[in-house]
Amino acid sequence: MAAASGPYSTTVPARLSDLDLRVPSDLAAAAEDAASALARFDSQATARLGAEGSLGPMKAILLRTEASSSSQIENLTVGARQLALAEIGQSVSLNARLVIGNVRAMMAANTLATRLDEQSILDMHRALMEGHHDEAGQYRGQLVWVGTSGISPRGAVHVAPAAALVPDAMADLVQFVTREDVQVVVQTAVAHAQLETIHPFADGNGRTGRALVHAMMRAKGLVTSVTAPVSAGLLTDTTTYFDALQAFRAGDARPIVERFCEAAMFAAASGTRLVDQLAEEVTASMELLAATRLRRQAGAWRVLPRLVGQPIVNAAWLQQSLDMNAVGAQRALRQLVDAGVVVERTGFQRNRVWEHRGILAILDGWAASIRRR
């Protein structure tokens, strides 16, 4: 225990609510380009999904992939299959259940975008950590730090402010978030870095901070319909991202703004590719189903669109989500199997699940491309 004793310094966060934030012209131009790219992605994706009613549920996949990328930054890695299984209560993976919490936090961020206040941030954290932490939705009451030691802050990369400073620092952050005189990408980057600096929670700060980014982008009207994979952009180079957070704590905000500009550009480009690939897969599935000459009123046609957002289903999920009875759910699944759209993956008589392997392959391929970068 002697090695754990000795002096250390905690952070005192700068006040942002009335900060004169002057952005160099080159960085302002980069932030404007990033904002334009995100707005175009939101508009194009919305038009693509709206043009075909069968693609509407793809919004759920966009949100889920972003939540998964945000979680992976915290070394919570889970594949598309386990995440889809967790959504229907069929996964034994702890990571998958934790990532589902992040999905809930992202959903809360979108819902709460109309009231960006302290309570909305607490609600995002509660959605993230409920069932996994006793202090879900509460500010921490103890010292926390970012480092390798679990018993002492000595030598930590970052020692967060004393717990007594958290409420005032968060109130100041919320005032900054509601300002209208800062470019949105700059504002989200700085707000996110400030929340990471304050580290207001005992756990889940990074994921809550990235959920806040999406709430702000929606509240400011930068994106209005879909979830842009900004965390996926950050995930392509986590070293630079973490270094930028450290630079911010040392008083230099430029690196974190630059990193967010890069992540936003990546999000727009990769998000567009993902939407296009999934749309093509759905079109192919529709053609398979049409080839069976199944009448349009058949249950399989109702289920097919939902497979975009939930590529693994069971009969109970269909009954709950589509208000089908047990017989109708089983009939729809048989129709999809006969058409070659889904396959039954367990081989069991009970607890059976069906998956759309094409959609799962696209999601896993997209995630792998991010890791390769």
C-alpha positions in Angstrom: 0.0 0.0 0.0 3.0 2.3 0.5 3.4 2.6 -3.3 -0.2 3.9 -3.5 0.5 6.8 -1.1 1.9 10.2 -2.0 0.8 13.5 -3.6 -1.3 13.9 -6.7 -3.1 16.8 -8.4 -6.8 16.9 -9.4 -8.2 18.9 -12.3 -10.1 22.2 -11.8 -12.1 22.5 -15.0 -12.2 25.8 -16.9 -15.5 27.7 -17.0 -17.0 27.7 -20.5 -20.4 29.4 -20.1 -19.0 32.9 -20.9 -15.7 31.9 -22.5 -14.7 34.0 -25.5 -14.1 31.1 -27.8 -12.2 32.4 -30.8 -11.7 29.8 -33.5 -8.9 30.2 -36.1 -10.2 30.6 -39.6 -8.8 27.3 -40.9 -10.4 25.4 -38.0 -13.7 27.3 -38.5 -13.7 26.3 -42.2 -13.0 22.6 -41.3 -15.9 22.7 -38.8 -18.2 24.2 -41.4 -17.2 21.5 -43.9 -17.8 18.8 -41.3 -21.2 20.2 -40.4 -22.2 20.4 -44.1 -21.2 16.8 -44.6 -23.3 15.6 -41.6 -26.3 17.6 -42.8 -26.0 16.1 -46.3 -25.8 12.6 -44.8 -28.9 13.2 -42.7 -30.8 14.6 -45.7 -29.6 11.9 -48.2 -30.2 9.0 -45.7 -33.6 10.3 -44.8 -34.6 10.6 -48.5 -33.3 7.1 -49.2 -35.1 5.6 -46.2 -38.2 7.6 -46.9 -38.3 6.6 -50.6 -38.8 3.0 -49.7 -41.1 2.3 -46.7 -39.2 -1.0 -46.2 -36.1 0.9 -45.2 -37.4 3.0 -42.4 -36.3 0.6 -39.6 -32.7 1.0 -40.8 -32.6 4.0 -38.5 -32.5 1.6 -35.6 -29.4 -0.1 -37.1 -27.6 3.3 -37.6 -28.3 4.1 -33.9 -27.1 0.7 -32.8 -23.9 0.7 -34.8 -23.0 4.1 -33.4 -23.7 2.8 -29.8 -21.6 -0.2 -30.5 -18.7 2.0 -31.8 -18.9 4.3 -28.8 -18.8 1.2 -26.5 -15.8 -0.2 -28.4 -13.8 2.9 -27.6 -14.2 1.7 -24.0 -13.0 -1.8 -25.0 -16.6 -3.2 -25.0 -16.5 -5.1 -28.2 -19.5 -7.1 -29.5 -20.4 -8.3 -33.0 -23.7 -7.6 -34.8 -25.0 -11.1 -34.1 -24.6 -10.9 -30.3 -26.0 -7.4 -30.2 -29.1 -8.5 -32.2 -29.5 -11.5 -29.9 -29.3 -9.2 -26.8 -32.1 -7.1 -28.2 -34.4 -10.2 -28.0 -33.0 -11.4 -24.7 -31.1 -14.3 -26.2 -27.5 -13.3 -25.6 -25.3 -14.6 -22.8 -22.6 -12.0 -23.6 -22.1 -9.4 -20.8 -20.6 -7.0 -23.3 -23.7 -7.3 -25.5 -25.9 -6.4 -22.5 -23.7 -3.4 -21.7 -23.8 -2.2 -25.2 -27.6 -2.5 -25.2 -27.4 0.0 -22.3 -25.5 2.3 -24.6 -28.2 1.9 -27.3 -30.7 3.0 -24.7 -28.6 6.0 -23.8 -28.4 7.0 -27.5 -32.1 6.6 -27.8 -32.5 8.8 -24.7 -30.2 11.4 -26.2 -32.4 11.7 -29.3 -35.6 11.9 -27.2 -34.1 14.4 -24.8 -32.6 16.7 -27.4 -35.5 19.1 -27.0 -34.4 19.9 -23.4 -30.6 20.0 -23.1 -30.2 20.4 -19.3 -28.6 18.6 -16.4 -31.5 16.3 -15.9 -31.3 15.1 -19.5 -27.7 14.2 -19.1 -28.5 12.4 -15.9 -31.3 10.6 -17.7 -28.9 9.5 -20.5 -26.5 8.1 -17.9 -29.4 6.3 -16.2 -30.4 4.7 -19.5 -26.8 3.6 -20.0 -26.1 2.2 -16.5 -29.4 1.1 -15.1 -29.0 -2.5 -13.9 -25.2 -2.3 -14.1 -24.3 0.3 -11.5 -25.8 1.5 -8.2 -25.3 5.2 -9.1 -27.0 5.2 -12.4 -28.3 8.7 -13.1 -26.4 10.2 -10.2 -23.3 12.3 -10.0 -20.4 10.6 -8.3 -19.6 11.1 -4.6 -16.0 10.0 -4.7 -12.7 10.7 -6.5 -12.2 9.1 -9.9 -9.3 9.0 -12.2 -8.2 7.6 -15.6 -5.2 5.3 -15.2 -3.9 1.8 -14.7 -4.2 1.7 -10.9 -7.4 0.8 -9.2 -6.3 1.8 -5.7 -4.5 5.2 -6.2 -4.7 8.2 -8.5 -0.9 8.6 -8.3 0.5 8.5 -11.8 -3.0 8.6 -13.4 -3.4 10.1 -16.9 -6.2 12.2 -15.6 -7.5 12.8 -12.0 -11.0 14.3 -12.3 -12.1 17.3 -10.2 -13.1 16.6 -6.6 -16.7 15.4 -6.3 -17.8 18.6 -4.6 -16.9 20.6 -7.7 -19.0 18.4 -10.1 -22.5 20.0 -9.7 -21.2 23.6 -10.4 -19.0 22.4 -13.3 -21.9 20.5 -14.9 -24.2 23.6 -14.5 -21.6 25.7 -16.3 -21.3 23.0 -19.0 -25.0 23.0 -19.6 -25.0 26.8 -20.0 -22.2 26.4 -22.6 -24.2 23.7 -24.4 -27.2 26.1 -24.8 -25.1 28.9 -26.3 -26.0 29.8 -29.9 -22.9 31.7 -30.9 -20.6 28.7 -31.4 -20.3 26.5 -34.5 -22.1 23.2 -33.8 -19.2 20.8 -34.5 -16.8 23.1 -32.4 -19.4 23.2 -29.6 -20.0 19.5 -29.5 -16.3 18.7 -29.5 -15.6 21.2 -26.6 -18.7 20.1 -24.6 -17.7 16.5 -25.0 -14.2 17.1 -23.9 -15.4 19.2 -20.9 -17.7 16.4 -19.8 -14.8 13.9 -20.0 -12.7 16.3 -18.0 -15.3 16.7 -15.3 -15.9 12.9 -15.3 -19.2 13.5 -13.4 -20.1 9.8 -13.0 -18.4 6.9 -11.3 -18.6 5.0 -14.6 -19.9 5.4 -18.1 -18.5 8.9 -18.7 -17.2 8.3 -22.2 -20.4 6.7 -23.5 -22.6 9.4 -21.8 -20.3 12.1 -23.3 -20.7 10.7 -26.8 -24.4 10.4 -26.4 -24.5 14.1 -25.4 -22.8 14.8 -28.8 -25.8 13.3 -30.6 -28.3 15.1 -28.4 -26.6 18.4 -29.2 -26.4 17.8 -32.9 -30.1 17.0 -33.0 -31.0 19.9 -30.7 -29.0 22.3 -32.9 -30.7 21.0 -36.1 -27.5 19.6 -37.6 -29.1 16.2 -38.0 -32.8 15.7 -37.6 -33.6 12.1 -38.5 -30.8 9.6 -38.5 -27.8 8.9 -36.2 -24.5 9.7 -37.8 -21.7 7.2 -36.9 -19.4 9.9 -35.3 -18.1 7.5 -32.6 -17.1 5.2 -35.5 -15.0 8.0 -36.8 -13.4 8.5 -33.4 -12.8 4.7 -33.2 -10.6 4.8 -36.3 -7.8 6.4 -34.3 -8.4 6.2 -30.6 -4.8 7.2 -29.7 -5.3 10.6 -31.3 -8.7 11.0 -29.7 -7.4 10.3 -26.2 -4.4 12.5 -26.8 -6.7 15.3 -27.9 -8.7 15.0 -24.7 -5.4 15.3 -22.7 -4.5 18.4 -24.8 -7.9 19.9 -23.9 -7.3 19.4 -20.2 -4.0 21.1 -20.6 -5.7 24.2 -22.2 -5.5 23.4 -26.0 -8.9 22.8 -27.6 -7.7 22.7 -31.2 -6.8 18.9 -31.3 -10.2 17.7 -30.1 -12.0 20.0 -32.5 -9.8 18.7 -35.3 -10.5 15.1 -34.3 -14.3 15.7 -34.3 -14.1 17.4 -37.7 -12.3 14.3 -39.0 -14.8 12.0 -37.3 -17.8 13.8 -38.7 -16.4 13.6 -42.3 -15.8 9.9 -41.8 -19.3 9.5 -40.3 -20.9 11.1 -43.4 -19.0 9.0 -45.9 -19.1 5.7 -44.1 -22.7 6.1 -43.0 -23.7 6.7 -46.6 -21.9 3.5 -47.7 -23.6 1.5 -45.0 -27.1 2.8 -45.9 -26.5 2.0 -49.5 -25.2 -1.5 -48.8 -28.2 -2.3 -46.5 -30.7 -0.9 -49.0 -29.3 -3.1 -51.7 -29.6 -6.1 -49.4 -33.2 -5.3 -48.6 -34.0 -5.0 -52.3 -32.5 -8.4 -52.9 -34.6 -9.9 -50.1 -37.7 -8.3 -51.5 -37.0 -9.9 -54.8 -36.6 -13.3 -53.2 -39.9 -12.9 -51.4 -41.6 -11.6 -54.6 -40.4 -14.7 -56.5 -42.5 -16.9 -54.2 -45.6 -15.0 -55.5 -46.7 -14.6 -51.9 -49.6 -12.2 -51.6 -48.8 -8.8 -50.3 -51.0 -9.2 -47.2 -48.9 -12.1 -46.0 -47.1 -11.8 -42.7 -43.6 -12.2 -44.3 -44.0 -8.8 -46.0 -44.7 -7.2 -42.7 -41.7 -8.8 -41.1 -39.2 -8.1 -43.8 -38.8 -4.4 -43.1 -38.1 -5.0 -39.4 -35.2 -7.3 -40.3 -33.3 -4.2 -41.4 -33.3 -2.9 -37.8 -33.4 -6.3 -36.1 -31.6 -8.9 -38.2 -32.2 -11.7 -35.7 -35.8 -12.4 -34.5 -37.8 -14.9 -32.7 -41.6 -15.6 -32.6 -42.0 -13.8 -29.3 -40.3 -10.6 -30.7 -42.6 -10.6 -33.7 -45.7 -11.0 -31.6 -44.6 -8.1 -29.4 -43.3 -5.8 -32.2 -45.9 -6.4 -34.9 -48.8 -7.4 -32.7 -49.0 -10.8 -34.4 -50.5 -13.9 -32.7 -48.4 -17.0 -32.2 -49.7 -18.8 -35.3 -49.2 -15.7 -37.5 -45.6 -15.2 -36.3 -44.7 -18.8 -37.0 -46.3 -18.7 -40.5 -44.5 -15.5 -41.4 -41.2 -17.0 -40.3 -41.8 -20.1 -42.4 -42.6 -17.9 -45.4 -39.3 -16.1 -45.0 -37.4 -19.4 -44.7 -39.0 -20.8 -47.8 -38.0 -17.7 -49.7 -34.4 -17.9 -48.6 -34.6 -14.6 -46.7 -33.8 -15.9 -43.2 -32.4 -19.1 -41.7 -33.1 -20.8 -38.4 -29.8 -20.7 -36.5 -30.3 -22.9 -33.5 -31.6 -26.2 -34.8 -33.6 -26.6 -31.6 -37.2 -27.2 -31.1 -37.4 -24.5 -28.4 -35.9 -21.0 -28.0 -35.5 -20.8 -31.8 -34.2 -17.7 -33.5 -34.0 -16.7 -37.2 -31.4 -14.5 -38.7 -30.9 -12.5 -41.9 -27.3 -13.4 -42.7 -26.8 -10.9 -45.4 -27.6 -7.9 -43.1 -25.4 -9.4 -40.4 -22.5 -9.8 -42.8 -22.8 -6.2 -43.9 -22.7 -4.9 -40.3 -19.8 -7.1 -39.4 -17.9 -6.1 -42.6 -18.5 -2.4 -41.9 -17.3 -2.8 -38.3 -14.2 -4.7 -39.5 -13.4 -1.9 -42.0 -13.3 0.6 -39.1 -11.0 -1.6 -37.1 -8.6 -2.0 -40.1 -8.4 1.8 -40.4 
